[in-house]
Amino acid sequence: MSNTTGLPYVRMRPFKLLLIVAILYSTITFSQKDTENILFFGNSLTAGFGLDPVQAFPNLIQEKIHKLGKNYSIVNAGLSGETSAGGFDRIEWVMSQPFGIFVLELGANDGLRGLPLESTRSNLQGIIDKVREKYPDVKIVVAGMMVPPNMGEEYSNEFVKIYPELARENNASLIPFLLDGVAGNPDLNLPDGIHPNVEGHRIVADNVWKVLKPLL
């Protein structure tokens, strides 16, 4: 009697165990696939120069996303000193992991060095082209930048135009000026006067969030 009642239990136990494992595996796999990446591709501003990476605006965006309960993961591909040409050469290395939203923050170092405007525009367009070629359905956000007036009025005016034109031509969203409310304020920047401090990055995150949130 004990054998006949115990045998079915012994036979079914491995099956149940395998079923539970299969369910857990499928749940984990679904969760991973259901999480979409947002790639921030930029220079020292994105990297959070002079700060702990968790204080940089991309990580602050991640916190805002978590509060909404959305399944998005931030990938911070900021590199200090990066120019648009460097970004054009580097972009393929960071596209191995799929992403659904691409935030392009480059060109400021070009402007500070007085590099040819057409080269900057061409490099930024080339980056967008490479991203769209690999991920045709990606949503693109262009972060607008400005350069100091000491670069010359004509250069400064033409530099600013690059970003809205790129956004319009590529059907991308535009952050009018990434450092709006931060640039030029010593209380919101590190001693170098260029890179935002902790409080500055909070404001930058708000500038980005206004444009990014509707895309989620």
Secondary structure as the mmCIF struct_conf table of DSSP 4:
data_model
#
loop_
_struct_conf.conf_type_id
_struct_conf.id
_struct_conf.beg_label_comp_id
_struct_conf.beg_label_asym_id
_struct_conf.beg_label_seq_id
_struct_conf.end_label_comp_id
_struct_conf.end_label_asym_id
_struct_conf.end_label_seq_id
HELX_RH_AL_P HELX_RH_AL_P1 SER A 2 ASP A 34
HELX_LH_PP_P HELX_LH_PP_P1 THR A 35 THR A 35
STRN STRN1 GLU A 36 GLY A 42
BEND BEND1 ASN A 43 ASN A 43
HELX_RH_AL_P HELX_RH_AL_P2 SER A 44 ALA A 47
TURN_TY1_P TURN_TY1_P1 GLY A 48 GLY A 50
BEND BEND2 LEU A 51 LEU A 51
HELX_RH_3T_P HELX_RH_3T_P1 PRO A 53 GLN A 55
BEND BEND3 ALA A 56 ALA A 56
HELX_RH_AL_P HELX_RH_AL_P3 PHE A 57 LEU A 68
TURN_TY1_P TURN_TY1_P2 GLY A 69 GLY A 69
STRN STRN2 TYR A 72 GLY A 78
TURN_TY1_P TURN_TY1_P3 SER A 80 GLY A 81
HELX_RH_AL_P HELX_RH_AL_P4 SER A 84 ARG A 90
HELX_RH_3T_P HELX_RH_3T_P2 ILE A 91 VAL A 94
BEND BEND4 SER A 96 GLN A 97
BEND BEND5 GLY A 100 GLY A 100
STRN STRN3 ILE A 101 GLU A 105
HELX_RH_AL_P HELX_RH_AL_P5 ALA A 108 ARG A 113
TURN_TY1_P TURN_TY1_P4 GLY A 114 GLY A 114
HELX_RH_AL_P HELX_RH_AL_P6 LEU A 117 LYS A 134
TURN_TY1_P TURN_TY1_P5 PRO A 136 ASP A 137
STRN STRN4 LYS A 139 ALA A 143
HELX_RH_3T_P HELX_RH_3T_P3 PRO A 149 MET A 151
HELX_RH_AL_P HELX_RH_AL_P7 GLU A 153 GLU A 169
TURN_TY1_P TURN_TY1_P6 ASN A 170 ASN A 171
STRN STRN5 SER A 173 ILE A 175
BEND BEND6 PRO A 176 PRO A 176
TURN_TY1_P TURN_TY1_P7 LEU A 178 GLY A 184
HELX_RH_3T_P HELX_RH_3T_P4 PRO A 186 LEU A 188
STRN STRN6 ASN A 189 ASN A 189
TURN_TY1_P TURN_TY1_P8 PRO A 191 ASP A 192
BEND BEND7 GLY A 193 HIS A 195
STRN STRN7 PRO A 196 PRO A 196
HELX_RH_AL_P HELX_RH_AL_P8 VAL A 198 LEU A 212
HELX_RH_3T_P HELX_RH_3T_P5 LYS A 213 LEU A 215
#
